[in-house]
Amino acid sequence: MRRRLVVAAVVVATGISWGNADAGSTTLSEARPPAVQQALTALDKLAQYGYTVGTPKSADRAIRHWQKVNGLTVDGIVGPQTLASLGITTVVTPAPAKRVSPPAATGHDGTVEDIIRDVWPDDLEDRALAIAHRESRFVPTARNSCCWGLFQIHWQAHRSWMGLVGPEQLLDARTNAEIAYALYQRAGGWGPWSL
């Protein structure tokens, strides 16, 4: 049922009609236009990156956040630019959108990806990489009004236990990855990064 809700949200978000689809059908695969299939593929990709997309509301939030961090028009529509930024080929190919790739940022002793793989246990590192990519695009010096570094750690909320002198230390890739793993352990899971 949840998948049908997301499909319905995608249909509305993409502005396409179902044509001759049977409204009472429980399987939508035969009636699914290519644009809907691409939008569902985009949601699957966002889920792989650590976004929550199980409901229309969370799917919309995930799409809008992806668009915002990739410098796209934030409209919640899975259009050609959003698809291209996720590496999904569109059926109709208008002017190609620029795919935004993470910069080859490095920490003090290797690439950001290598640092994350070094700090996080093997069974968690793929999810950690997806979250770091979502939060900072692998830019160790990323920050906003409250959060710092690769994993966008909230300085004010966690400063009492981190043992750091100042939030600037979170801009070091290795320090941020180590604090993020400690935060994961303290929280008992991925809660601090849920959408």
C-alpha positions in Angstrom: 0.0 0.0 0.0 2.8 2.4 0.9 4.4 1.9 -2.6 1.0 2.8 -4.2 0.9 6.0 -2.2 4.4 6.9 -3.3 3.4 6.1 -6.9 0.4 8.3 -6.6 2.5 11.1 -5.2 4.9 10.7 -8.1 2.1 10.9 -10.6 0.9 14.1 -9.1 4.5 15.5 -8.7 5.3 14.7 -12.3 2.1 16.1 -13.7 1.4 13.1 -15.9 -1.8 11.2 -16.4 -2.4 7.5 -16.2 -4.1 7.4 -19.6 -6.0 4.1 -19.8 -4.8 2.7 -16.4 -7.4 0.8 -14.4 -8.0 2.9 -11.3 -8.9 -0.2 -9.3 -5.8 -2.1 -10.3 -3.6 -3.4 -7.5 -0.5 -3.7 -9.8 0.5 -0.6 -11.6 3.5 -1.9 -13.6 1.6 -2.4 -16.9 0.0 1.1 -16.7 3.1 2.9 -15.5 4.3 5.5 -18.0 8.0 5.9 -18.5 8.1 9.2 -16.5 6.5 7.4 -13.5 9.0 4.6 -13.8 11.9 7.1 -13.9 10.5 8.9 -10.8 10.3 5.6 -8.9 13.8 4.8 -10.0 14.8 8.3 -8.6 13.1 7.5 -5.3 15.0 4.2 -5.1 18.2 6.0 -5.7 17.4 8.6 -3.0 16.7 5.7 -0.6 20.1 4.2 -1.5 21.6 7.6 -0.5 19.9 7.4 2.9 16.8 9.4 2.3 13.4 8.2 3.7 10.9 7.9 0.9 8.2 5.6 2.2 5.4 8.1 2.2 4.4 10.8 -0.2 5.4 13.5 2.3 8.8 12.0 3.0 9.3 11.4 -0.7 8.5 15.1 -1.4 10.9 16.2 1.3 13.7 13.9 0.0 13.2 15.2 -3.6 13.2 18.8 -2.5 16.3 18.4 -0.3 18.2 16.6 -3.1 17.2 19.5 -5.5 18.4 22.1 -2.9 21.8 20.6 -2.2 22.4 20.0 -5.9 21.6 23.6 -6.9 18.5 22.6 -8.9 15.1 24.4 -9.0 13.4 23.3 -5.7 9.9 22.3 -6.9 9.5 18.7 -5.7 9.1 17.5 -9.3 11.2 14.7 -10.6 12.0 16.3 -13.9 14.9 16.0 -16.3 17.4 18.0 -14.2 16.6 16.0 -11.0 16.9 12.7 -12.9 20.2 13.7 -14.6 21.7 14.7 -11.2 20.8 11.2 -9.9 22.4 9.7 -13.0 19.1 8.5 -14.5 18.7 8.7 -18.2 15.4 10.3 -19.3 13.2 9.0 -22.1 12.9 12.4 -23.7 16.3 14.1 -23.8 16.0 17.9 -23.7 19.1 20.0 -23.1 21.2 17.8 -20.9 21.3 18.8 -17.2 24.7 19.0 -15.5 25.3 16.1 -13.2 26.6 17.3 -9.9 29.3 15.0 -8.7 30.9 15.3 -5.3 34.3 17.0 -5.3 37.4 15.0 -4.8 37.9 16.4 -1.4 40.6 15.1 0.9 41.2 15.1 4.5 44.7 15.2 6.2 45.5 11.6 5.2 43.5 10.5 2.2 40.2 11.0 0.3 37.1 11.6 2.3 35.7 8.3 1.2 38.9 6.5 2.4 38.7 8.2 5.8 35.0 7.3 6.2 35.7 3.6 5.3 38.7 3.6 7.7 36.7 5.0 10.6 33.3 3.2 10.2 32.9 -0.6 10.5 32.5 -2.4 7.2 28.8 -3.2 7.7 28.0 0.5 8.3 30.4 2.3 5.9 28.1 2.3 2.8 25.3 4.0 4.7 27.8 6.3 6.3 29.1 7.3 2.9 25.6 7.9 1.6 24.8 10.1 4.6 28.1 12.1 4.3 27.3 12.6 0.6 23.8 13.7 1.3 24.8 16.0 4.2 28.0 17.7 2.7 28.6 16.3 -0.8 31.9 15.0 0.8 33.1 18.5 1.4 34.9 18.4 4.8 34.5 22.2 5.4 30.7 22.3 4.7 28.7 24.1 7.4 25.5 25.9 7.9 24.1 27.9 10.8 24.3 25.0 13.3 26.0 22.0 11.7 29.6 21.4 10.8 31.6 19.1 8.5 31.1 15.9 6.5 28.2 14.6 8.6 26.8 18.0 9.5 27.2 17.6 13.3 25.2 20.0 15.4 27.9 21.7 17.6 25.6 23.1 20.2 23.6 19.9 20.8 26.7 17.7 21.1 29.6 19.8 22.3 29.3 18.6 25.9 30.5 15.1 25.1 32.7 15.5 22.0 35.8 16.6 23.9 36.6 19.3 21.2 37.8 22.8 21.9 35.7 24.4 19.2 33.4 23.6 16.3 36.2 24.3 13.8 37.7 21.0 14.7 34.7 19.3 13.1 35.9 20.7 9.7 38.7 18.1 9.8 37.4 15.0 7.8 38.8 12.4 10.1 37.7 14.1 13.3 34.2 14.6 11.9 33.9 10.9 10.8 35.1 9.7 14.2 32.6 12.0 16.0 29.9 10.9 13.7 30.5 7.3 14.5 30.5 8.1 18.2 27.2 9.9 17.7 25.8 6.9 15.9 26.8 4.7 18.8 25.4 7.1 21.4 22.1 7.4 19.5 21.9 3.6 18.9 21.5 4.1 15.2 21.0 6.5 12.3 18.5 8.7 14.1 20.6 11.9 14.1 20.5 11.8 10.3 17.0 10.8 9.6 14.8 13.1 7.5 
